[in-house]
Every structure is written in structure tokens, then in C-alpha cells.
Amino acid sequence: MVQHHHQEQQSNAGIWGLLGLAALPVLCCGLPTLIGVLGMTTAGAVLASHRDWILGGLVIFVGLVMFLVFRRGKRSGADSCCATHPNDLSSKRHHEGS
């Protein structure tokens, strides 16, 4: 009777070991994924409640970027990416020689 009880405990330990082995990858990969999903859901809920402010900030940011790009395009000279006209080069030489 004692021997039968001891064998039953060993077989239960084997079953628990297999369940623990199967649960290890779930905990290793699934738990960080679950935490990430919960974090993204929370961030989405917070951002959705402030969407008017976010939209306003986005419009201001896009406008600022467009202004800076437009302003940069008007630049000319040595630091410009555009080719200079040959007449411009001769007039610069003429002014430098004076």
C-alpha cells in the first residue's frame, strides 16, 4: 500500500513537471506580449481621450516643418544645393576683384 502511494506521487510529479515545462514558454513569451498589449491599450485610451490636443499639436508641428522646408528652399549661395548660373559666377568674380 505504501509502495503504491509512492508511485502515485512520482507520477503526479511527472505530470506537474510536464505542465511546468509547457507553461515555461508561455510565461517567457506570452507574459511580455500580454504586458505590451495592455500597455498599448492603456496608451490608446489615454491618447483617445486627448485627441483634440494631439490633433492640434500635429497640425502645428506639420506647419512648422513645412515652414522650415520652404524657408530652406529659398537659400542660395555656397551652401546651396542648386547649381549657380554662369552669369552669377562672373558677377561674383567682378565684385571680389573690386
C-alpha positions as CSV (number, residue, x, y, z in Angstrom):
1,M,0.0,0.0,0.0
2,V,2.8,2.4,0.9
3,Q,4.6,1.5,-2.4
4,H,1.5,2.2,-4.4
5,H,1.2,5.7,-2.8
6,H,4.8,6.4,-3.5
7,Q,4.4,5.5,-7.2
8,E,1.3,7.8,-7.4
9,Q,3.3,10.7,-6.0
10,Q,6.0,10.2,-8.6
11,S,3.6,10.0,-11.5
12,N,1.9,13.3,-10.2
13,A,5.3,14.9,-10.0
14,G,6.0,13.9,-13.7
15,I,2.6,15.4,-14.8
16,W,3.4,18.6,-12.9
17,G,6.8,18.7,-14.4
18,L,5.4,18.4,-17.9
19,L,2.8,21.1,-17.2
20,G,5.5,23.3,-15.9
21,L,7.7,22.7,-18.9
22,A,4.8,23.5,-21.2
23,A,4.0,26.7,-19.2
24,L,7.6,27.9,-19.3
25,P,7.5,29.2,-23.0
26,V,4.0,30.7,-22.4
27,L,5.3,32.7,-19.5
28,C,8.6,33.5,-21.2
29,C,7.0,34.8,-24.5
30,G,3.3,35.3,-23.6
31,L,3.7,37.4,-20.5
32,P,5.8,40.2,-22.1
33,T,3.4,40.2,-25.0
34,L,0.4,40.5,-22.7
35,I,2.1,43.3,-20.8
36,G,2.9,45.1,-24.1
37,V,-0.7,44.7,-25.3
38,L,-2.1,46.1,-22.0
39,G,0.4,49.0,-22.2
40,M,-0.6,49.8,-25.8
41,T,-4.3,49.6,-24.9
42,T,-3.8,52.0,-22.0
43,A,-1.8,54.4,-24.2
44,G,-4.5,54.2,-26.8
45,A,-7.2,55.0,-24.3
46,V,-5.2,58.0,-22.9
47,L,-4.4,59.3,-26.4
48,A,-8.1,58.9,-27.5
49,S,-9.3,61.0,-24.6
50,H,-6.9,63.8,-25.6
51,R,-7.3,63.5,-29.4
52,D,-8.2,67.2,-29.9
53,W,-5.0,68.4,-28.2
54,I,-3.0,65.8,-30.2
55,L,-4.6,66.8,-33.5
56,G,-3.8,70.5,-32.7
57,G,-0.3,69.7,-31.9
58,L,0.1,67.6,-35.0
59,V,-1.2,70.5,-37.2
60,I,1.2,73.0,-35.6
61,F,4.1,70.5,-36.0
62,V,3.4,69.8,-39.6
63,G,3.0,73.6,-40.3
64,L,6.4,74.3,-38.6
65,V,8.1,71.6,-40.7
66,M,6.6,72.9,-43.9
67,F,7.7,76.5,-43.0
68,L,11.2,75.3,-42.3
69,V,11.5,73.3,-45.5
70,F,10.0,76.2,-47.6
71,R,12.5,78.6,-46.0
72,R,15.4,76.3,-46.6
73,G,14.5,76.1,-50.3
74,K,14.9,79.9,-50.8
75,R,18.5,79.8,-49.7
76,S,21.2,80.3,-52.4
77,G,24.9,80.6,-52.4
78,A,27.9,78.4,-51.4
79,D,25.8,76.3,-49.0
80,S,23.0,75.8,-51.6
81,C,22.4,72.5,-53.3
82,C,21.3,74.3,-56.5
83,A,23.7,75.0,-59.4
84,T,24.5,78.6,-60.0
85,H,24.1,80.3,-63.3
86,P,27.4,81.2,-65.1
87,N,26.4,84.8,-65.2
88,D,26.2,84.8,-61.4
89,L,29.7,83.4,-61.2
90,S,31.2,86.1,-63.4
91,S,29.4,88.9,-61.4
92,K,30.7,87.4,-58.1
93,R,34.3,87.5,-59.6
94,H,33.8,91.0,-60.7
95,H,32.7,92.1,-57.2
96,E,35.5,90.2,-55.5
97,G,38.1,91.9,-57.7
98,S,36.9,95.4,-56.8
